[in-house]
Amino acid sequence: MLSQVESKSNDDHVLYSQNGADDAGVYYVQDDLAMVQSVDYFTPIVDDPYQFGQIAVANAVSDIYAMGADVKTALNIVGFSVQQYGPDILTEILQGAEDKMAETGGSIIGGHSIDDAEPKFGLAVTGFAHPDNIWLNSGAQPGDQLILTKPIGTGIATTAIKKGLADDALQAETIKWMSQLNKLAADTLKSYHPSAVTDVTGFGLIGHAYEMAANSQVQLSLEMASIPVISGVQSLLKQGAVPGGSKANWSWLSNDVTIASHLEENRLLLADAVTSGGLLIALNQDEAADYVDALNRYDDHMATIIGDVKGHRTPHIYIN
């Protein structure tokens, strides 16, 4: 996610950069080719180093898919102390990353490491797209349906895993969703005409929904009963397994979200700081149900219509 700061680029080939709130930067190369770039890295959120490598790749390439691009290359970003942890753990992280990157059709072509007592791993990713076919998180239109392609709750689930509150089934489901690429969701969407697209990550569902609303100057209505949630997460929420980022998200968004009184207990779930979440898509009513059916024909996919766009007015999120 790019921060909004004043752009200092004088290069007209820079189509989208840090002066916007889109998921990646875009650079015009020629009439039929644009380069799309993003970077993401974090500390381990699971104990298994191979799985950590896989999740890190799925998370880092998600911004590329959210812009409608194909993943081409990536550079590893490593913070790790071989002296403290030994080389085998790092080897497993990197192998997990290589194997997951192979699923994208792209390649890891290098990287950089520093000695760091607190392990960190991620990637700088480059993708290609046609300049006329870039998806933005602005442009949502009144009447569009809102589609989410993965369940929410990974922040709560990984916090519960660290606290020893999650059973094996929940751990397996959480890791499955975090490791899943958004490649099929994006590839399938290319046959349709989305108005706006983003991916759901650290700002939570309502955070990224609000960015879409603000950039499109619309209001969004979400139906709580329709929002997919990782099984068992809501009970963990009641046990206090809430990451600090989720609480910060709600504090930031509370004035821009109206939630029905009987749904108040879900506010931190809706603001949950997600790792490697799904795509949030605004798609016209004529195509939304067909897209959902098309994506869900693939195994282990859970695309769901979760609400709609209400109109061009002061940005706001309503939860019913």
C-alpha positions in Angstrom: 0.0 0.0 0.0 1.5 3.3 -1.1 1.4 6.3 1.3 0.0 9.5 0.0 2.8 12.1 -0.3 3.6 14.7 -2.8 5.1 13.1 -5.9 8.5 14.5 -6.8 8.8 12.6 -10.2 9.2 14.7 -13.3 9.0 11.6 -15.5 5.7 11.5 -17.5 6.2 7.7 -17.8 5.2 7.4 -14.1 1.5 6.6 -14.3 0.8 5.9 -10.6 3.1 6.4 -7.7 3.3 7.3 -4.0 1.1 10.4 -4.6 -1.9 8.1 -4.8 -3.4 5.3 -2.6 -3.2 2.4 -5.0 -1.6 -0.9 -4.3 1.5 -0.5 -6.5 3.4 1.9 -8.6 3.1 1.8 -12.4 5.6 2.9 -15.0 4.8 3.2 -18.7 7.3 1.4 -20.9 5.6 1.4 -24.3 2.1 1.6 -25.8 1.3 -2.1 -24.9 3.4 -2.5 -21.8 3.5 -1.0 -18.2 5.7 -2.1 -15.3 4.0 -2.6 -12.0 6.0 -2.6 -8.8 5.4 -3.2 -5.1 7.3 -4.4 -2.0 6.3 -6.0 1.3 8.0 -7.8 4.1 7.3 -8.7 7.7 8.4 -10.8 10.7 7.3 -14.5 11.0 3.6 -15.0 11.6 3.8 -18.8 11.7 6.4 -21.2 13.2 7.1 -23.2 10.1 9.8 -21.5 8.1 8.8 -23.0 4.7 5.2 -21.9 5.3 6.5 -18.4 6.2 8.3 -18.2 2.9 5.2 -19.2 1.0 2.9 -16.7 2.9 5.4 -13.9 2.3 5.3 -14.4 -1.4 1.5 -14.7 -1.6 1.3 -11.5 0.4 3.9 -9.6 -1.6 2.6 -10.5 -5.1 -1.0 -9.6 -4.1 -0.5 -5.9 -4.9 0.5 -6.9 -8.4 -2.6 -8.9 -8.9 -4.8 -6.2 -7.4 -3.5 -3.8 -10.2 -4.4 -6.4 -12.9 -0.8 -7.3 -13.7 1.0 -10.6 -14.2 3.9 -11.3 -11.8 7.3 -11.5 -13.6 10.2 -11.1 -11.2 11.0 -10.6 -7.6 13.9 -9.8 -5.3 14.2 -11.3 -1.8 14.5 -9.0 1.2 16.0 -10.9 4.2 16.8 -9.9 7.7 18.2 -12.9 9.5 21.0 -14.0 11.9 22.6 -17.2 10.7 24.7 -17.2 13.8 21.7 -17.2 16.1 19.3 -19.4 14.1 21.5 -21.5 11.8 21.4 -21.7 8.0 18.7 -24.5 7.7 15.8 -22.2 8.8 16.8 -19.6 6.3 17.1 -22.2 3.6 13.5 -23.4 4.3 12.2 -19.9 4.1 13.8 -19.3 0.8 12.7 -22.7 -0.6 9.1 -21.9 0.4 9.4 -18.6 -1.4 10.9 -20.2 -4.5 8.1 -22.8 -4.7 5.3 -20.3 -4.2 6.8 -17.9 -6.7 6.9 -20.8 -9.3 3.1 -20.9 -8.9 2.9 -17.3 -10.1 4.8 -18.0 -13.3 7.4 -15.4 -12.2 10.9 -15.8 -11.0 13.0 -14.7 -8.0 16.1 -13.3 -9.6 18.1 -12.0 -6.6 17.8 -10.1 -3.4 19.6 -8.7 -0.4 20.2 -9.8 3.2 21.3 -8.2 6.4 22.2 -9.7 9.7 19.2 -9.2 12.0 18.4 -10.8 15.3 14.7 -10.4 14.5 13.9 -12.4 11.4 12.2 -10.6 8.5 11.4 -11.7 5.0 9.6 -10.3 2.0 10.0 -9.4 -1.6 10.1 -6.5 -4.1 8.0 -7.6 -7.0 7.7 -6.5 -10.6 4.7 -7.3 -12.9 3.6 -6.4 -16.4 0.3 -5.2 -17.6 -1.1 -3.2 -20.6 -1.2 0.5 -19.6 -4.9 0.7 -20.6 -5.8 -2.3 -18.4 -4.5 -1.2 -15.0 -7.1 -1.7 -12.2 -7.3 1.1 -9.6 -9.0 1.3 -6.2 -11.0 4.3 -7.4 -13.9 4.3 -9.9 -16.5 2.3 -8.0 -19.9 3.2 -9.4 -23.3 3.4 -7.7 -25.1 0.1 -8.1 -21.8 -2.0 -8.3 -21.7 -5.2 -6.2 -18.8 -5.6 -3.8 -17.1 -9.0 -4.0 -14.5 -10.4 -1.5 -12.4 -13.4 -2.7 -11.0 -14.7 0.6 -12.4 -14.9 4.2 -11.2 -12.3 6.8 -9.8 -13.1 10.2 -6.2 -14.0 9.6 -4.9 -11.4 12.0 -7.0 -12.7 14.9 -6.1 -16.3 13.9 -2.4 -15.7 13.8 -2.5 -13.9 17.1 -4.4 -16.8 18.6 -1.8 -19.2 17.2 1.0 -17.3 18.9 -1.0 -17.4 22.2 -1.6 -21.1 21.9 -5.4 -20.6 21.6 -5.8 -22.1 18.1 -6.4 -25.7 17.4 -4.8 -27.6 14.5 -7.8 -27.2 12.2 -7.8 -23.5 12.6 -4.1 -23.2 12.1 -4.3 -25.3 8.9 -7.2 -23.3 7.5 -5.5 -20.0 8.3 -2.2 -21.0 6.7 -4.1 -22.3 3.6 -5.8 -18.9 3.0 -2.6 -16.9 3.7 -0.6 -19.1 1.3 -3.2 -18.9 -1.5 -2.3 -16.6 -4.4 -4.8 -14.1 -5.8 -3.7 -15.2 -9.2 -6.9 -17.1 -10.1 -9.1 -14.4 -8.7 -7.3 -11.8 -10.9 -7.0 -13.9 -14.0 -10.7 -14.7 -13.9 -11.5 -11.1 -13.3 -9.8 -10.1 -16.6 -12.8 -11.5 -18.5 -15.1 -8.9 -16.7 -15.2 -5.1 -16.3 -14.3 -4.2 -12.7 -14.9 -0.6 -11.7 -12.4 -0.7 -8.8 -10.1 -3.3 -7.3 -7.8 -3.5 -4.2 -6.5 -6.2 -1.9 -7.4 -6.6 1.7 -4.3 -6.5 3.9 -3.1 -4.6 6.9 -5.8 -2.0 7.1 -8.5 -4.7 7.4 -11.6 -5.1 5.3 -13.2 -1.8 6.3 -9.9 0.1 6.0 -9.4 -1.0 2.4 -13.1 -0.6 1.7 -12.9 3.0 3.0 -10.0 3.7 0.7 -12.0 2.5 -2.2 -15.0 4.7 -1.0 -12.8 7.8 -0.5 -11.0 7.5 -3.8 -14.3 6.8 -5.7 -16.3 9.4 -3.7 -19.0 6.8 -2.9 -20.6 5.1 0.1 -20.3 1.4 0.6 -22.8 -0.9 2.3 -21.6 -4.2 3.6 -23.8 -7.1 4.8 -22.2 -8.7 7.9 -24.0 -12.0 7.3 -22.5 -12.3 3.9 -18.8 -11.6 4.8 -16.8 -14.8 4.8 -14.9 -15.4 8.1 -12.3 -18.1 8.9 -14.1 -20.7 10.9 -13.6 -20.3 14.6 -12.2 -16.8 14.5 -15.2 -15.1 16.1 -14.9 -17.2 19.2 -11.2 -16.3 19.4 -12.2 -12.7 19.2 -14.1 -13.0 22.4 -11.0 -14.5 24.1 -9.0 -11.3 23.3 -6.9 -12.6 20.4 -6.8 -9.2 18.7 -3.7 -7.8 17.2 -2.7 -4.2 18.0 -3.0 -3.3 14.3 -6.7 -4.2 14.3 -7.4 -2.0 17.3 -5.5 0.9 15.6 -7.5 0.3 12.4 -10.8 0.7 14.2 -9.6 3.8 16.1 -8.7 5.3 12.7 -12.0 4.4 11.0 -14.6 4.6 13.7 -15.9 8.0 12.6 -16.2 6.8 9.0 -18.1 3.6 9.7 -21.7 3.1 10.9 -22.4 -0.3 12.2 -25.8 -1.6 13.3 -26.0 -1.8 17.1 -26.5 -5.6 17.2 -23.3 -6.0 15.2 -21.0 -3.9 17.4 -19.2 -7.0 18.6 -17.8 -7.5 15.1 -16.1 -4.2 14.7 -12.6 -5.5 15.5 -13.2 -8.4 13.2 -14.1 -6.0 10.3 -11.0 -4.0 11.1 -8.7 -7.0 11.5 -5.2 -6.5 10.2 -5.1 -9.2 7.5 -2.1 -10.9 6.0 -2.4 -12.0 2.4 -6.1 -11.4 2.1 -8.3 -11.6 -0.9 -9.3 -9.0 -3.6 -12.1 -6.5 -2.9 -13.8 -5.8 -6.2 -16.5 -3.4 -7.3 -18.2 -5.0 -10.3 -21.4 -4.1 -12.1 -24.6 -6.0 -11.2 -24.8 -7.7 -14.6 -21.4 -9.5 -14.1 -21.0 -9.9 -10.3 -22.8 -13.2 -9.8 -21.3 -14.7 -12.9 -17.8 -13.8 -11.7 -18.4 -15.3 -8.3 -19.6 -18.5 -9.9 -16.7 -18.6 -12.3 -14.1 -18.2 -9.6 -15.7 -20.6 -7.2 -15.5 -23.4 -9.7 -11.9 -23.7 -8.7 -11.1 -25.7 -5.6 -10.6 -23.8 -2.3 -12.0 -20.5 -3.5 -14.6 -18.5 -1.6 -15.6 -15.5 -3.6 -18.7 -13.8 -2.1 -20.9 -10.8 -2.8 -20.7 -8.8 0.5 -22.5 -5.6 -0.3 -22.9 -2.8 -2.8 -22.0 0.8 -3.8 -24.7 3.2 -2.7 -23.9 6.5 -4.4 -21.6 9.4 -5.2 -21.6 11.2 -1.8 -19.4 11.7 1.3 -17.3 8.5 1.7 -18.7 6.3 4.4 -19.0 2.6 5.2 -22.3 1.1 6.5 -22.4 -2.3 8.1 -25.8 -3.9 8.2 
